[in-house]
Amino acid sequence: MINARALRAACLDFNGATEEFPFPRHPDVSTFKVGGKIFALSTLTDLPLTVSLKCEPELAERLRAAHSEVVPGYHLNKRHWNTVSLEGSLTDRLVLDMIEDSYDLVVASLPRAQRLLLDWPGERQR
């Protein structure tokens, strides 16, 4: 089961990933960014632990239909974001894949020069 420490480590393991706390009214909300854009949000002290992740709309709907732990993004664009409960029902592999997909979606939207600086594998496939 992914805990807060493992979630933070997984998000920061990507090239260029940073953690910021940009919401003064909610100082405990961690945002994980690449290229200045958010790919994951979590209040790492909350129980149950949840993380909001960017997702392709069609996949977001499929994940929600298949897993009760995946719901439309809390306070986010419901079409493009899912909030995922990490209370243990989902496999670590699935959660890590969703984090990676979110990172990849954000990096893919960055200018080519930024993608090259990140040494993003997706850029090599283009």
C-alpha positions in Angstrom: 0.0 0.0 0.0 1.4 3.4 -1.0 1.7 5.7 2.0 2.5 9.5 2.1 6.2 9.0 2.0 6.0 6.6 -1.0 3.6 8.9 -2.8 5.9 11.9 -2.4 8.9 9.8 -3.5 7.1 8.4 -6.6 6.0 11.9 -7.7 9.5 13.4 -7.2 11.2 10.6 -8.9 10.4 12.0 -12.4 12.8 14.3 -14.2 12.2 17.9 -13.4 9.5 17.2 -10.8 9.1 19.6 -7.9 6.9 19.8 -4.8 5.3 23.1 -4.0 2.7 24.4 -1.5 1.0 27.2 -3.5 -2.3 27.6 -1.6 -1.9 29.9 1.4 -5.4 29.0 2.7 -4.5 25.3 2.4 -0.8 25.2 3.4 -0.7 21.4 3.7 -1.7 20.7 0.1 1.3 19.4 -1.8 1.4 20.0 -5.5 3.8 18.1 -7.7 4.7 20.0 -10.8 6.8 19.6 -13.9 7.5 22.6 -16.1 5.5 24.7 -13.7 2.3 22.6 -14.3 0.6 20.4 -11.7 0.5 16.6 -12.4 -0.5 15.5 -8.8 -2.1 17.1 -5.7 -2.4 15.6 -2.3 -2.8 16.5 1.3 -0.2 14.0 2.6 -1.5 14.2 6.1 -5.0 13.2 5.3 -6.5 9.8 6.2 -7.5 8.2 4.0 -4.7 9.4 1.8 -5.8 10.5 -1.6 -4.1 11.9 -4.7 -5.6 13.8 -7.6 -4.1 13.0 -11.0 -4.5 14.2 -14.5 -6.0 11.6 -16.9 -7.1 11.3 -20.5 -10.9 11.7 -20.3 -11.8 8.3 -21.8 -9.4 6.5 -19.5 -10.6 8.5 -16.5 -14.2 7.3 -17.1 -13.0 3.7 -17.5 -11.0 3.8 -14.2 -14.0 5.3 -12.4 -16.3 2.6 -13.7 -13.8 -0.2 -12.7 -12.7 1.1 -9.3 -14.8 2.6 -6.6 -11.6 4.2 -5.2 -11.3 6.4 -8.3 -13.7 9.3 -8.5 -13.9 12.6 -10.5 -11.3 15.1 -9.4 -12.1 16.9 -6.2 -12.3 20.7 -6.9 -10.8 20.1 -10.3 -11.9 19.7 -13.9 -13.9 16.4 -13.6 -13.3 15.5 -17.2 -9.5 15.6 -16.9 -8.8 14.8 -13.3 -9.4 11.8 -11.0 -9.0 11.7 -7.2 -7.7 8.3 -6.1 -8.0 6.8 -2.6 -4.9 5.1 -1.5 -6.4 3.1 1.3 -5.1 -0.2 0.0 -7.7 -1.6 -2.4 -5.8 -0.6 -5.6 -2.5 -2.2 -6.5 0.6 -0.2 -6.1 1.4 -0.8 -9.7 -1.9 0.7 -10.9 -1.4 3.8 -8.7 2.2 4.2 -9.9 1.0 3.8 -13.5 -1.7 6.5 -13.0 1.0 8.9 -11.5 3.3 8.2 -14.5 0.4 8.8 -17.0 -0.4 12.1 -15.3 3.2 13.2 -15.5 3.4 12.1 -19.1 0.2 14.1 -20.0 1.7 17.3 -18.5 5.1 16.8 -20.1 3.6 16.1 -23.5 1.9 19.6 -23.3 5.2 21.4 -22.6 7.2 23.1 -25.4 9.6 20.8 -27.2 12.6 22.5 -25.7 11.4 21.8 -22.2 10.6 18.2 -23.1 14.2 17.8 -24.4 15.7 19.2 -21.2 13.7 16.7 -19.2 15.0 13.8 -21.3 11.5 12.6 -21.5 11.2 9.1 -23.0 8.0 10.2 -24.9 10.0 12.8 -26.8 12.3 10.0 -28.2 9.2 8.2 -29.5 7.9 11.2 -31.5 
